[in-house]
Amino acid sequence: MVGDKKAAEDVASKIRAKLQLGDFDLKGKQNAQEPTFKEYADSWISTIAPAACKESTVQSYKDLLRLHILPVFGSLKLKEITRGRRRTFWPARSWRDSRQVR
């Protein structure tokens, strides 16, 4: 529900993650420094994911990032990860079919 304590905590957690990544300053201006995917993922997995997911789910995400995603996208800036790069990456992963919801 909008306006409850959980919603406020979720928003605060997202703001902390953006501040940690340098996404914006306290005045709301966008910074020119864009994080790499690894920087963004590390921040997300340590701030947002624990607030929104079970511990076992966070661990699964960490494993997927470490084993499959970061070796491919980790050093790229976020805007360098294009739809084409994602399409090339996704079908090549064997874990895709085992995790796909049908």
URMOUR-V315811 format. One record per backbone hydrogen bond with DSSP energy under -1.0 kcal/mol. CO is the residue of the C=O (numbers start at 1). NH is the residue of the N-H. If there is no record, write none. Layout:
co	nh
CO	NH
CO	NH
//
This chain:
co	nh
1	4
4	8
5	9
6	10
7	11
8	12
9	13
10	14
11	15
12	16
13	17
14	18
15	19
16	20
17	21
18	23
25	28
29	25
35	78
36	40
37	41
38	42
39	43
40	44
41	45
42	46
43	47
44	49
48	52
49	53
54	58
55	59
56	60
57	61
58	62
59	63
60	64
61	65
62	66
63	67
64	68
64	69
65	70
69	73
70	74
73	76
74	38
76	37
77	80
78	81
80	82
82	86
83	87
84	88
85	89
86	90
87	91
90	93
93	96
95	99
//
